Amino acid sequence: MLSPTSMYKLTVMNMTTAAIEQTDTIFRAALILEWVLISIGFGETMLLWYLLRYTNQYHRNLAMIVEQLPNQYFPSLLARMYMIYKQLTIPNTAELINDQSFLFAVWLRNSLLFVAFYFAPFPVIERCFATVYMQDYETNKRRWISYLLSTILYITAFTSAQFFIFGSYREVHIFLITSFNLVAFGLTFVMERYNKKRYSKLRKNVNSDYSLSVRAQLSENINSTLPFKVMCFLDCLLRFSVHFNAPRG
């Protein structure tokens, strides 16, 4: 059985209080609008998923890791839509927070959000593998890298989500994930400098034995560092925000 006290506090409007304050009509309209926007977002995410799955914009390992964002987003959106449906059909808060299907949707929604929270360092780690195996990374796909990193992402995210949702060792949890993101943030600078030096050396040495695929891989590594820096930095800020705005007790 899921705990109503810990689960309800995270993402749910108190419709009973809203009815007393005579603002429930506004909240209902906001929930309906959110439901419509989520439906639109679902379609947009389908397009992103298709591009990642069926186009060759990125190395397949990197594409598979980035693909985990829309992969978690689909069930997360469905869970949120179900939460909205329940809030609109069960306006009594006391009854709502004892509905196990509603609480499961809240738990699933918040657990999946942590996949997005913890996502940023994993493409950086994949680029580290791309740098280490530079010589034949395009020809030898090494799919085990993306499977391994995706598995670690989900295990870490779901485990950490339970600590956060149910309030155990929250400060330690925030410290560890923030440190993880900061290490990944630092790695982007190291990789950028290393790959730029190698790329510059290759351009000067016209007789180099490096193939065009290696040059393309170096270019991809360099170009990807900026968005990865932004992701890791924003993820750290988000973790602090979630921590300090989370309900206590």
Residue frames as qw, qx, qy, qz and C-alpha x, y, z in Angstrom:
[[0.000, 0.887, 0.462, 0.000, 0.00, 0.00, 0.00],
 [0.399, 0.435, -0.022, 0.807, 1.29, 3.43, -0.89],
 [0.281, -0.451, -0.489, 0.692, 1.45, 6.11, 1.78],
 [0.144, 0.845, 0.455, 0.241, -1.16, 8.87, 1.17],
 [0.318, -0.892, -0.035, 0.319, 0.71, 11.39, 3.32],
 [0.446, -0.467, 0.452, 0.615, 4.04, 11.17, 1.50],
 [0.406, 0.278, 0.690, 0.531, 2.63, 10.66, -1.99],
 [0.132, 0.836, 0.528, 0.067, -0.08, 13.30, -2.01],
 [0.263, -0.828, -0.026, 0.495, 2.13, 16.23, -1.02],
 [0.529, -0.196, 0.463, 0.684, 4.27, 16.10, -4.12],
 [0.095, 0.004, 0.538, 0.837, 2.19, 17.17, -7.09],
 [0.103, -0.538, -0.808, -0.219, -1.52, 17.45, -6.27],
 [0.170, -0.374, 0.008, -0.912, -3.81, 20.45, -5.87],
 [0.030, 0.251, 0.824, -0.507, -6.06, 20.42, -2.78],
 [0.160, -0.363, -0.582, -0.709, -9.44, 20.65, -4.48],
 [0.388, -0.643, -0.647, 0.131, -11.34, 20.57, -1.16],
 [0.313, -0.516, -0.161, 0.781, -9.58, 23.74, -0.01],
 [0.073, 0.024, 0.448, 0.891, -10.13, 25.27, -3.44],
 [0.231, -0.548, -0.716, -0.366, -13.88, 24.58, -3.15],
 [0.374, -0.684, -0.467, 0.418, -14.01, 26.29, 0.24],
 [0.236, -0.475, 0.095, 0.842, -12.14, 29.29, -1.17],
 [0.549, 0.708, 0.347, -0.278, -14.40, 29.21, -4.24],
 [0.117, 0.716, -0.533, -0.435, -11.44, 28.88, -6.61],
 [0.639, -0.030, 0.766, 0.063, -12.17, 25.30, -7.67],
 [0.651, 0.700, 0.275, -0.105, -13.56, 26.43, -11.04],
 [0.196, 0.882, -0.413, -0.116, -10.24, 28.10, -11.86],
 [0.383, -0.457, 0.801, 0.049, -8.30, 25.02, -10.80],
 [0.726, 0.294, 0.617, -0.067, -10.56, 22.75, -12.87],
 [0.543, 0.833, 0.003, -0.108, -10.05, 24.95, -15.93],
 [0.033, -0.787, 0.610, 0.080, -6.27, 24.88, -15.34],
 [0.571, -0.194, 0.797, 0.002, -6.30, 21.08, -15.08],
 [0.721, 0.545, 0.422, -0.075, -8.31, 20.72, -18.29],
 [0.353, 0.895, -0.255, -0.094, -5.91, 23.08, -20.08],
 [0.278, -0.606, 0.743, 0.056, -2.94, 21.08, -18.76],
 [0.727, 0.124, 0.674, -0.044, -4.56, 17.88, -20.04],
 [0.637, 0.754, 0.144, -0.061, -4.89, 19.40, -23.53],
 [0.130, 0.873, -0.469, -0.040, -1.30, 20.67, -23.50],
 [0.532, -0.372, 0.761, 0.011, -0.04, 17.27, -22.36],
 [0.781, 0.399, 0.480, -0.036, -1.84, 15.67, -25.32],
 [0.472, 0.871, -0.140, -0.006, -0.06, 18.07, -27.68],
 [0.188, -0.750, 0.634, -0.023, 3.26, 17.43, -25.94],
 [0.782, -0.061, 0.619, -0.026, 2.72, 13.69, -26.40],
 [0.748, 0.628, 0.205, 0.060, 2.63, 14.16, -30.17],
 [0.200, 0.907, -0.363, 0.080, 5.73, 16.36, -30.16],
 [0.482, -0.551, 0.680, -0.051, 7.60, 13.79, -28.09],
 [0.863, 0.240, 0.445, 0.002, 6.61, 11.08, -30.58],
 [0.565, 0.813, -0.102, 0.093, 8.38, 13.11, -33.28],
 [0.128, -0.793, 0.582, -0.122, 11.54, 13.37, -31.14],
 [0.737, -0.219, 0.635, -0.073, 11.44, 9.64, -30.46],
 [0.827, 0.507, 0.244, 0.027, 11.10, 8.89, -34.17],
 [0.354, 0.876, -0.307, 0.112, 14.04, 11.14, -35.08],
 [0.335, -0.653, 0.666, -0.132, 16.26, 9.53, -32.46],
 [0.784, -0.040, 0.611, -0.100, 15.22, 6.00, -33.39],
 [0.763, 0.449, 0.448, 0.128, 15.17, 6.12, -37.18],
 [0.408, 0.892, -0.135, 0.138, 17.63, 8.82, -38.25],
 [0.853, -0.021, -0.147, 0.501, 21.42, 8.83, -38.09],
 [0.015, 0.934, -0.069, 0.350, 22.03, 12.25, -36.60],
 [0.352, -0.724, 0.546, -0.231, 24.07, 10.78, -33.73],
 [0.238, 0.287, -0.926, 0.051, 26.10, 7.68, -33.01],
 [0.640, -0.321, -0.599, -0.359, 23.67, 4.88, -32.12],
 [0.519, -0.255, -0.648, 0.494, 24.94, 4.59, -28.55],
 [0.040, -0.089, -0.227, 0.969, 24.42, 8.30, -27.91],
 [0.433, -0.174, -0.396, -0.791, 21.03, 8.24, -29.64],
 [0.602, -0.320, -0.728, -0.068, 19.86, 5.33, -27.48],
 [0.351, -0.276, -0.551, 0.705, 20.80, 7.13, -24.27],
 [0.148, 0.055, -0.006, -0.988, 19.11, 10.37, -25.37],
 [0.464, -0.222, -0.667, -0.539, 16.11, 8.24, -26.39],
 [0.357, -0.315, -0.801, 0.363, 15.52, 7.45, -22.72],
 [0.091, 0.147, 0.235, -0.956, 14.12, 10.97, -22.27],
 [0.565, 0.000, -0.293, -0.771, 11.08, 10.39, -24.50],
 [0.533, -0.080, -0.841, -0.046, 10.92, 6.76, -23.30],
 [0.212, -0.279, -0.717, 0.603, 10.28, 7.89, -19.73],
 [0.186, 0.105, 0.027, -0.977, 8.19, 10.84, -20.88],
 [0.462, -0.156, -0.646, -0.588, 5.43, 8.72, -22.46],
 [0.517, -0.418, -0.741, 0.092, 4.38, 6.79, -19.31],
 [0.228, -0.244, -0.393, 0.857, 5.03, 9.91, -17.22],
 [0.257, -0.017, -0.212, -0.943, 2.56, 11.92, -19.32],
 [0.541, -0.281, -0.697, -0.378, -0.02, 9.13, -19.20],
 [0.443, -0.346, -0.684, 0.466, 0.31, 8.98, -15.42],
 [0.039, -0.182, -0.189, 0.964, -0.16, 12.75, -15.17],
 [0.391, -0.131, -0.453, -0.791, -3.23, 12.62, -17.44],
 [0.552, -0.356, -0.752, -0.055, -4.71, 9.92, -15.19],
 [0.304, -0.285, -0.516, 0.748, -3.99, 12.05, -12.12],
 [0.170, 0.040, -0.085, -0.981, -5.84, 14.97, -13.70],
 [0.506, -0.241, -0.653, -0.509, -8.78, 12.72, -14.58],
 [0.507, -0.367, -0.728, 0.279, -8.99, 11.51, -10.99],
 [0.157, -0.219, -0.326, 0.906, -8.78, 15.04, -9.58],
 [0.305, -0.040, -0.280, -0.909, -11.61, 16.17, -11.83],
 [0.621, -0.245, -0.627, -0.402, -13.84, 13.18, -11.00],
 [0.652, -0.475, -0.530, 0.262, -13.03, 12.91, -7.26],
 [0.075, 0.773, -0.077, 0.625, -13.04, 16.47, -5.89],
 [0.686, -0.702, 0.062, -0.179, -12.96, 15.30, -2.25],
 [0.231, 0.712, -0.634, 0.194, -9.31, 15.30, -1.16],
 [0.529, -0.372, 0.685, -0.335, -9.79, 12.79, 1.68],
 [0.893, 0.241, 0.337, -0.178, -11.28, 10.27, -0.74],
 [0.622, 0.736, -0.266, -0.012, -8.74, 11.01, -3.48],
 [0.066, 0.694, -0.688, 0.202, -5.65, 10.35, -1.38],
 [0.598, -0.199, 0.737, -0.243, -6.97, 6.93, -0.43],
 [0.844, 0.482, 0.034, -0.235, -7.46, 5.88, -4.04],
 [0.712, -0.376, 0.492, 0.331, -4.64, 3.40, -4.66],
 [0.667, 0.474, 0.404, 0.408, -4.73, 3.73, -8.45],
 [0.109, 0.971, 0.022, 0.212, -4.36, 7.50, -8.10],
 [0.498, -0.779, 0.365, 0.108, -1.47, 7.10, -5.66],
 [0.797, -0.009, 0.472, 0.377, 0.22, 4.64, -7.99],
 [0.489, 0.750, 0.245, 0.371, -0.04, 7.19, -10.82],
 [0.173, -0.966, 0.166, -0.100, 1.49, 9.85, -8.54],
 [0.702, -0.500, 0.453, 0.227, 4.31, 7.47, -7.57],
 [0.754, 0.292, 0.435, 0.397, 4.98, 6.47, -11.19],
 [0.287, 0.913, 0.121, 0.264, 4.92, 10.08, -12.37],
 [0.283, -0.913, 0.292, -0.043, 7.41, 11.26, -9.74],
 [0.780, -0.298, 0.482, 0.266, 9.67, 8.24, -10.10],
 [0.689, 0.480, 0.370, 0.398, 9.90, 8.73, -13.87],
 [0.089, 0.988, -0.027, 0.126, 10.66, 12.42, -13.44],
 [0.543, -0.711, 0.403, 0.193, 13.85, 11.38, -11.71],
 [0.786, 0.203, 0.417, 0.409, 15.02, 9.68, -14.91],
 [0.344, 0.838, 0.144, 0.398, 14.98, 13.16, -16.45],
 [0.362, -0.915, 0.174, -0.044, 16.62, 14.68, -13.36],
 [0.671, -0.500, 0.498, 0.231, 19.51, 12.18, -13.46],
 [0.817, 0.514, 0.241, 0.101, 19.83, 11.96, -17.22],
 [0.233, 0.949, -0.208, -0.048, 22.45, 14.66, -17.94],
 [0.336, -0.675, 0.641, 0.144, 25.68, 12.87, -16.87],
 [0.799, 0.052, 0.597, 0.048, 25.01, 9.75, -18.94],
 [0.672, 0.726, 0.084, 0.118, 25.49, 11.22, -22.44],
 [0.023, -0.887, 0.456, -0.069, 28.71, 12.74, -21.08],
 [0.632, -0.378, 0.676, 0.012, 29.88, 9.30, -19.96],
 [0.820, 0.414, 0.391, 0.066, 28.99, 7.88, -23.37],
 [0.415, 0.888, -0.165, 0.105, 31.15, 10.58, -25.00],
 [0.365, -0.706, 0.607, -0.009, 33.99, 9.50, -22.71],
 [0.787, 0.029, 0.610, 0.090, 33.69, 6.00, -24.17],
 [0.645, 0.741, 0.172, 0.074, 33.61, 7.55, -27.65],
 [0.064, 0.915, -0.396, 0.044, 36.87, 9.35, -26.85],
 [0.562, -0.471, 0.679, 0.016, 38.58, 6.27, -25.42],
 [0.674, 0.171, 0.697, 0.178, 37.55, 4.05, -28.36],
 [0.253, 0.746, -0.106, -0.607, 38.08, 6.78, -30.94],
 [0.108, -0.383, 0.778, 0.485, 40.00, 4.62, -33.41],
 [0.157, -0.110, -0.887, -0.420, 37.09, 2.35, -34.32],
 [0.241, 0.267, 0.632, -0.687, 34.03, 3.69, -32.50],
 [0.538, 0.371, -0.137, -0.744, 32.13, 4.21, -35.76],
 [0.569, 0.255, -0.714, -0.318, 32.82, 0.76, -37.14],
 [0.400, -0.128, -0.870, 0.257, 32.71, -1.24, -33.89],
 [0.341, -0.628, -0.292, -0.635, 29.38, -0.13, -32.41],
 [0.248, 0.045, -0.744, 0.618, 29.90, -1.57, -28.89],
 [0.443, -0.511, -0.392, -0.624, 26.17, -1.56, -28.14],
 [0.631, -0.385, -0.601, 0.305, 26.88, -2.84, -24.62],
 [0.243, 0.027, -0.248, 0.937, 27.85, 0.73, -23.70],
 [0.351, -0.263, -0.167, -0.883, 24.39, 2.17, -24.30],
 [0.713, -0.359, -0.556, -0.231, 22.63, -0.81, -22.69],
 [0.586, -0.195, -0.538, 0.573, 24.85, -0.62, -19.62],
 [0.088, 0.054, -0.180, 0.978, 24.47, 3.14, -19.19],
 [0.483, -0.320, -0.342, -0.740, 20.69, 3.02, -19.73],
 [0.712, -0.349, -0.609, 0.030, 20.34, 0.28, -17.12],
 [0.445, -0.153, -0.437, 0.766, 22.42, 2.22, -14.60],
 [0.127, -0.225, -0.077, -0.963, 20.36, 5.36, -15.32],
 [0.616, -0.396, -0.419, -0.537, 17.04, 3.66, -14.51],
 [0.707, -0.309, -0.567, 0.287, 18.33, 1.85, -11.44],
 [0.329, -0.036, -0.302, 0.894, 19.90, 5.02, -10.04],
 [0.239, -0.269, -0.166, -0.918, 16.89, 7.20, -10.87],
 [0.669, -0.416, -0.478, -0.388, 14.25, 4.87, -9.41],
 [0.656, -0.268, -0.539, 0.455, 16.29, 4.14, -6.29],
 [0.210, 0.010, -0.203, 0.956, 16.94, 7.83, -5.65],
 [0.363, -0.368, -0.339, -0.786, 13.29, 8.66, -6.35],
 [0.671, -0.466, -0.573, -0.061, 12.15, 6.38, -3.54],
 [0.494, -0.219, -0.398, 0.742, 14.53, 8.09, -1.10],
 [0.013, -0.115, -0.045, -0.992, 13.16, 11.45, -2.13],
 [0.482, -0.385, -0.489, -0.617, 9.46, 10.51, -2.25],
 [0.736, -0.493, -0.462, -0.034, 9.43, 8.74, 1.09],
 [0.227, -0.916, 0.129, -0.305, 11.79, 11.20, 2.78],
 [0.884, -0.391, 0.085, 0.242, 14.75, 8.99, 3.72],
 [0.616, -0.341, 0.266, 0.658, 18.24, 10.54, 3.77],
 [0.437, 0.845, 0.302, 0.062, 17.12, 13.33, 1.45],
 [0.086, -0.934, 0.283, 0.201, 20.16, 15.54, 2.13],
 [0.528, -0.357, 0.698, 0.326, 22.59, 12.72, 1.31],
 [0.603, 0.484, 0.611, 0.170, 20.63, 11.99, -1.84],
 [0.266, 0.959, 0.086, -0.047, 20.83, 15.63, -3.00],
 [0.284, -0.788, 0.482, 0.259, 24.56, 15.79, -2.25],
 [0.618, -0.111, 0.720, 0.295, 25.36, 12.61, -4.20],
 [0.558, 0.616, 0.517, 0.205, 23.41, 13.47, -7.35],
 [0.109, 0.988, -0.053, -0.099, 24.68, 17.06, -7.36],
 [0.412, -0.630, 0.585, 0.302, 28.24, 15.80, -7.02],
 [0.655, 0.195, 0.682, 0.262, 27.63, 13.34, -9.87],
 [0.419, 0.845, 0.313, 0.108, 26.43, 16.17, -12.11],
 [0.112, -0.943, 0.263, 0.171, 29.34, 18.40, -11.14],
 [0.567, -0.342, 0.667, 0.342, 31.84, 15.66, -11.98],
 [0.583, 0.483, 0.596, 0.269, 30.13, 15.21, -15.37],
 [0.169, 0.979, 0.095, -0.056, 30.19, 18.99, -15.83],
 [0.311, -0.768, 0.481, 0.288, 33.95, 18.98, -15.23],
 [0.657, 0.000, 0.690, 0.304, 34.42, 16.03, -17.60],
 [0.522, 0.774, 0.351, 0.072, 32.89, 18.03, -20.47],
 [0.026, 0.954, -0.267, -0.133, 35.71, 20.59, -20.17],
 [0.501, -0.461, 0.692, 0.239, 38.38, 17.88, -20.08],
 [0.656, 0.320, 0.656, 0.193, 36.90, 16.10, -23.12],
 [0.379, 0.910, 0.159, -0.049, 36.48, 19.35, -25.03],
 [0.118, -0.860, 0.454, 0.201, 40.10, 20.32, -24.53],
 [0.565, -0.250, 0.756, 0.214, 41.41, 16.84, -25.33],
 [0.618, 0.493, 0.599, 0.129, 39.31, 16.42, -28.48],
 [0.269, 0.956, 0.003, -0.119, 40.10, 19.92, -29.73],
 [0.266, -0.714, 0.592, 0.262, 43.83, 19.24, -29.39],
 [0.584, 0.010, 0.779, 0.229, 43.53, 15.98, -31.30],
 [0.518, 0.731, 0.445, 0.009, 41.36, 17.57, -33.98],
 [0.091, 0.950, -0.213, -0.210, 43.76, 20.47, -34.40],
 [0.409, -0.495, 0.713, 0.282, 46.69, 18.06, -34.70],
 [0.618, 0.300, 0.710, 0.155, 44.87, 16.05, -37.36],
 [0.401, 0.885, 0.221, -0.083, 44.11, 19.15, -39.44],
 [0.057, -0.872, 0.427, 0.231, 47.75, 20.17, -39.40],
 [0.358, -0.334, 0.844, 0.219, 49.00, 16.71, -40.31],
 [0.667, 0.396, -0.197, -0.600, 47.66, 16.04, -43.80],
 [0.495, 0.320, -0.800, -0.108, 49.46, 12.69, -43.90],
 [0.449, -0.249, 0.663, -0.544, 47.66, 11.41, -40.82],
 [0.164, -0.016, -0.965, -0.204, 46.42, 7.81, -40.89],
 [0.278, 0.307, 0.659, -0.628, 43.19, 8.76, -39.14],
 [0.156, 0.403, 0.798, 0.420, 40.09, 8.04, -41.22],
 [0.184, -0.374, -0.221, -0.882, 37.29, 10.44, -42.07],
 [0.628, -0.531, -0.527, -0.214, 35.06, 8.61, -39.56],
 [0.599, -0.331, -0.397, 0.612, 37.53, 9.39, -36.77],
 [0.139, 0.108, 0.027, 0.984, 37.58, 13.05, -37.78],
 [0.417, -0.459, -0.426, -0.659, 33.77, 13.07, -37.80],
 [0.675, -0.486, -0.539, 0.133, 33.72, 11.45, -34.35],
 [0.439, -0.159, -0.259, 0.846, 36.10, 14.07, -33.00],
 [0.102, -0.260, -0.206, -0.938, 33.91, 16.82, -34.43],
 [0.573, -0.508, -0.521, -0.377, 30.80, 15.27, -32.85],
 [0.635, -0.372, -0.488, 0.468, 32.56, 15.02, -29.49],
 [0.258, -0.027, -0.107, 0.960, 33.54, 18.70, -29.62],
 [0.262, -0.321, -0.333, -0.847, 30.14, 19.96, -30.76],
 [0.612, -0.481, -0.599, -0.188, 28.30, 17.99, -28.08],
 [0.461, -0.113, -0.545, 0.691, 30.20, 19.48, -25.14],
 [0.112, -0.190, 0.083, -0.972, 28.25, 22.76, -24.99],
 [0.652, -0.343, -0.311, -0.600, 24.74, 21.25, -24.64],
 [0.758, -0.217, -0.583, 0.197, 26.11, 18.73, -22.15],
 [0.278, 0.074, -0.408, 0.866, 27.61, 21.53, -20.05],
 [0.371, -0.259, -0.051, -0.890, 24.25, 23.32, -20.03],
 [0.756, -0.280, -0.501, -0.313, 22.35, 20.12, -19.12],
 [0.651, -0.146, -0.589, 0.456, 24.63, 19.24, -16.20],
 [0.113, 0.107, -0.292, 0.944, 24.61, 22.79, -14.83],
 [0.505, -0.258, -0.165, -0.807, 20.82, 23.16, -15.08],
 [0.757, -0.237, -0.602, -0.092, 20.35, 19.72, -13.54],
 [0.434, -0.064, -0.566, 0.698, 22.35, 20.80, -10.49],
 [0.186, -0.127, 0.122, -0.967, 20.16, 23.90, -10.14],
 [0.661, -0.229, -0.426, -0.574, 17.04, 21.79, -10.52],
 [0.658, -0.176, -0.694, 0.233, 18.13, 19.37, -7.83],
 [0.184, -0.045, -0.455, 0.870, 18.65, 22.23, -5.37],
 [0.391, -0.141, -0.127, -0.901, 15.27, 23.68, -6.33],
 [0.714, -0.230, -0.588, -0.301, 13.47, 20.38, -5.82],
 [0.536, -0.115, -0.666, 0.506, 15.22, 19.91, -2.48],
 [0.079, -0.061, -0.370, 0.924, 14.43, 23.30, -1.00],
 [0.479, -0.053, -0.133, -0.866, 10.83, 23.34, -2.26],
 [0.512, -0.129, -0.838, -0.137, 10.00, 19.78, -1.26],
 [0.619, -0.608, -0.073, -0.492, 7.44, 19.31, 1.55],
 [0.139, 0.382, -0.797, 0.446, 8.86, 18.31, 4.91],
 [0.449, -0.122, 0.645, -0.606, 7.54, 15.83, 7.35]]
